[in-house]
Amino acid sequence: MKPLPKEYLSRLIRAVVEFQLIEDNDKILIGLSGGKDSLFMAYALTELKNTLKKNFSLGAITINPMFTKDFSCQEIQNFCDKLNIPYHIHQVNIAETIANQDNKNACYSCAFFRRGAINGYAKEHGYNKVAYAHNHDDAVETFFMNLFYSGQLKTFMPSTYLSRSDITVIRPLLYFREAEIRDAISLHGQKPCAPPCPFNGNTMRQKAKELIETLSKDNPKLYEHLAAGMRVTAIGDLWPAPKSRKEMKPFYYKFFKNQS
């Protein structure tokens, strides 16, 4: 495998330092789907482990959602062996769960059960942190989707402590664009695995990605502005939270007190 370029290593270190993602004696479980992002993260964290003064260990897990009968992880196993990362495959029948939940969002259900399985394994095997390979595009698209589909100004955080499982979720690749990771595939020499998801390419996230690309043709700075909008410093003048009828009642009486 080729060494991680200094520019990439610097950006990875920036995220780790700025958001305090890794501490001494951390035991980090990598969510390894076999896609380009998670493969790059496993490789990058291995390089980081050999660079930082902090002492931390790595492990990796792949969730088999049982969408197909020919799901194979041998190439991922070989990849982890090269990196000296302990590797585990865990089956979760997400396909059956989604089939029995016709009225629920399939992507949400899949992500929910994947996260639950990974967190459970981490807790059981002494990992205190779980690393996911969300990149900068993922964060911007999540921000965009939350505004459009839930009316909220929010995205996922670089680090999130989960009190129920006593696990901290970290996202070390937040300063990498998706295209950069795609171009960096040759560094680790591992071809990404085809996603087993039957909804691949037909998701809300894919629609958001395409809409951002379309709107960017007329506004080249759109992505940059969305990224800036994710920071708390971007919050400007916003309306107050809506009041309930009970909260409004005294104001109505005061406003109409002289009316007959």
HELIX and SHEET records of a PDB file:
HELIX    1   1 LYS A    6  GLU A   18  1                                  13    
HELIX    2   2 LYS A   36  LYS A   49  1                                  14    
HELIX    3   3 GLN A   74  LEU A   83  1                                  10    
HELIX    4   4 ILE A   94  ALA A   99  1                                   6    
HELIX    5   5 ALA A  106  GLU A  124  1                                  19    
HELIX    6   6 HIS A  136  SER A  150  1                                  15    
HELIX    7   7 GLU A  178  ASP A  183  1                                   6    
HELIX    8   8 ILE A  185  HIS A  188  1                                   4    
HELIX    9   9 MET A  204  ASP A  218  1                                  15    
HELIX   10  10 LEU A  222  GLY A  229  1                                   8    
HELIX   11  11 VAL A  232  ALA A  234  5                                   3    
HELIX   12  12 ARG A  245  PHE A  255  1                                  11    
SHEET    1   A 6 TYR A  87  GLN A  91  0                                        
SHEET    2   A 6 SER A  57  ASN A  64  1                                        
SHEET    3   A 6 LYS A  27  GLY A  31  1                                        
SHEET    4   A 6 LYS A 129  ALA A 131  1                                        
SHEET    5   A 6 ILE A 167  ILE A 170  1                                        
SHEET    6   A 6 SER A 159  LEU A 162 -1                                        
END                                                                             
